[in-house]
Amino acid sequence: MNLLEPKRKNPVVFRLGRTYCYALIGEEYDLEPIVLDGKQEFRCDCYGMTIYTEDGLREYFKTQSRIVSAEIKKGYLVVYEEGKSIPWRISKKGKVTRHAHFDAKNDDDVEFVREHYNLTRKAIPALNEYEAYVENVMQVEPKVSSPILIDLRDPKYSKDCYLDEKGKLKIPIEYLSATIVVGSELEKVPLSKGIVIDEEKPKYGFKVIGARKSETFPTQCPLFGVQVVDSLITIYEYGKTIPWKIDVNGDVLEYAQFLDASRRDVRYLSENLCLSKDDIENVNSYGLKYVNKEN
């Protein structure tokens, strides 16, 4: 482990072109032009970068310090980190020709390292030995931790006469004595009533037990609540505008997703998962396998 681990948090998104460069910064990802005649100062606590080029290249990087400014200099994008006198230098094609690092010969760099990290000049070579490149940053691993249980079994409708030719239950979900088990049998509540899940007791994932099958679904974010809307089980995750929608047989009609048009979703993604609006399509893709799944 490096003495100062790099990170991505509210990263700056740079879009490079032959004659332009823009940076998307801040909670709302405002568009800022990077100009030729001076540095563009950034006031946000931005760590890490996403680099887009005109030909579609996309690369992700972590930084040890927050990004404070950028400029176009001699045809390169030059990006400055707080406390480092030697900045990043990136070509218009997205190739990094130099990573930002502390200069052991620069007194300002040495003082910054001493004041912020309680380290001496001798530690600077070790500080500069870090891996900035990030692979698969857009993936948010789904998980199952303290999942909830949605039990759709109802003895009154267990006979085959209530099934269609495909073996699917024909009874509307509102007719079932379905329940939600939050933590134990003592916390069982009617599905018709719905629940709001305590944010202080995060729960990832849920299991649906139907008349003919059961399946567990991992989630990328903690669960927020469950209710029945338009005869569908609707399950909400924190940070996502689009919820899960599951029918009476436990089949997924729609899975929870971040919405790129929602500033709230983009802010959650940035603040909690260190990703940007541009990562949403890849982050959302994990749930495609659950929709219209052959049963």
Buried (B, 14 or more C-beta within 10 A) or exposed (E): EEBBEBBBBBBBBBBBEEEEBBBBBBEEBEEBEBEEEEBBEBEBEBBBBBBBBBEEEBBBBBBBBBBBBBBBEEEBBBBBBBBBBBBBBBEBEBEBEEBBBBBBEBEEBBEBBEEEBEBEBEBBEEBBEBEBEBEEBBBBEBEBEBBBBBBBBBEEBEEEEBBEEEEBBEBEBEBBBBBBBBEEEEEEEEBBEBBEBEEEEEBBBBBBBBBEEBBEBBBBBBBBBBBBEEEBBBBBBBBBBBBBBBBBBBBBEBBBBBBBEBEEBBBBBBEBBBBBBBBBEBBBEBBEEBEEEEE
